Amino acid sequence: MNKEGYLQIIDEKYFEAKKERLSRFDVKWGKWSREMNLELRARIETKTDPEELALKYVIIYWTLRSKMLELHHKSRILGKNKIKKLGDEAREIKVMILTGVGLKPLTFEDAARKVL
């Protein structure tokens, strides 16, 4: 699967889970999420995948969507500003992934710091 495919799946699963008011810790979200995470990490760790850099940013995008999902689950009203901020950041990351503009080499530790 390519980076666009991952983004599409993340968005589909996010909007489906948001509609159902699932937590990011829900089994339904966690099952597909874990499988995708393992697949992405395996591809990145090969160090030969031509989309390696973009896939690292896909993980960041997925993490931001997960955080947004949890805020929707807990409280749509109280987390509204946080959700908007995370949504804006997620859109910026998505554009970077799709265009390749602004992507900078990252380690997993860099990616973790970016989403914390």
Buried (B, 14 or more C-beta within 10 A) or exposed (E): EEBEEBBEBBBEBBEEBBEEEBBBEBEEBBEBBEEBBEEBBEBBEEEEBEBBBBBBBBBBBBBBBBBBBBBBBEEEEEBEEEBEEBBEBBEEBBEBBEEEEEBEEBEEEEBEEBBE
